[in-house]
Amino acid sequence: MPSLKQHAIDIVRTLRAHGHQAYLVGGCVRDLLLGRKPADYDVSTDATPAEVTRIFPRTYAVGAQFGVVLVPGDRAKDDTTAELGCGEVVEVATFRSDVGYSDGRHPDEVRFSKDPREDVERRDFTINGLMLDPETGEVLDFVGGRKDIEARLIRTIGDPQRRFAEDKLRMLRAVRFAARFEYAIDAATLVAIQALAADIGQVSSERVRDELTKMLTEGRARRAFLLLDETGLLQEVLPEISAMKGVEQPPQYHPEGDVFVHTLLLLENLPHPCSSTLAWGALLHDVGKPPTFRVAPDRIRFDSHVEVGVKMAEVICRRLRFSNDDTEQVLALINHHMRFADMPRMKDSTLKRFLRLPRFEEHLDMHRMDCQSSHGDLTLYNFAKEKLAAFPPEIIRPKPLLKGDALITEGYVPGPLFAEILTAVEDAQLEGELKTEAEAMGFVRAKFPR
């Protein structure tokens, strides 16, 4: 079965066999020149969407008004996969020029073209404006993209003010590409972002969230957030993170510096690959510190910063339209990140409940990064690892000794008391005090007489 790359090459060949121009284009060409494996492949052609759909038996014209047709390969499982642009699908776009961007996102008018140069000149950055003839290996470079790859530079195609006015999200993409490839941002491009940073508010929350998530999970999160700060975008998209700058911490616990420095170090210590929830949890774990900062007689303190941080993070997650599941996990990471200090003093029942938190491995990673980004002491991290090894899953999450129907049979009336009884039974079970259903029922009769 052909690979996605081969599928894209076959599309180019088929289009050419029907008398059309066709090239690989964009990020896949950039990645191939850099020796990276492209995540996806795009084809650019002078064939119109109608012509593309006639040539290929299976197509999805999800963006036909902008000249975009999706051509699924044999491994694209179903219509839904193709329509979402996922799986073994290649995007085939007609050469075009764009006229007007009154909404700061979509062109007001699209004019199809026969000139590949005209198509490239509407794109965002020079490193993404390369075309490749996959049969000869020839690279078409109308915008100096190869030179900028060699110079390790992110530069817009044409006037940066115009490129960013067309699509404000390109400002965040400039930061993401610069961080991902460890490139510099061209001086004129940087000045334009700084001048237009406030306009990022015109971009949908979902698109901003997705760009930020990519920055956090692509392996260069610290660099990305330093660039967000330098460009002025950080204050616009995450003012709560910008507020961390200059907020001092007690040096005996945080010799590394202020809350912003500490957070950047956490981002640097993120594993790669990294889940989006762990990345966002790391970014937001101390978001409650700036508003709770106070200098006490003994040291700097952040009273209730966890509780405040959870509320602030919930606002951020809702603002950026996170899913309910992702929001719940991010808030849990923030809510529990200080509890590791209590582990040596926890009762067995409390400790086991802590260790069985959903996706506890993310809580563990969060604590490790928190320690590595401050005092460096991993004693509690190692303690948690030892306890996890000592408690097999059936000990941490044992089969319940009693359920509600047993209580009803015993004569208890369903209601709020049920939850209290079942929790007390499970506590005693987790402490090792109860091992059988008979023992559990005797415990209930003694502690909750009817």
Protein Blocks (a to p, Z undefined) as FASTA:
>chain_A
ZZfklmmmmmmmmmmmnopacddehjllmmmmnopacfbdcdddfbdfklmmmmpmbdcd
fklmnopacdddfklmblmlmmnopajddddddddddehjfkomaafbdcddfbfklmmm
mmmbfklmcccdfknopacdfkommmmmmnopacdehjfklmmmmpmmlmmmmmmmmmmn
opacdfklmmmmmmmmmmmmmpcfklmmmmmmmmmmnopammmmmmmmmnommmmmmmml
mmmgopacdfklmmnbcfklmmmmmmmmpccdddfklmmmmmmmmmmmmmmgccdfkbcc
dehklmmmmmmmmmmmmmnopafklmmmmmmmmmmmmmmmmmmmpcfklmmmmmmgghkl
mmmmmmmmmmmmmnopaklmmmmmmmmmmmcfklmmccdfbdfklmmmnopacdjklmmm
mmmmmmmmmnopacbfklmmmmmmmmmcZZ
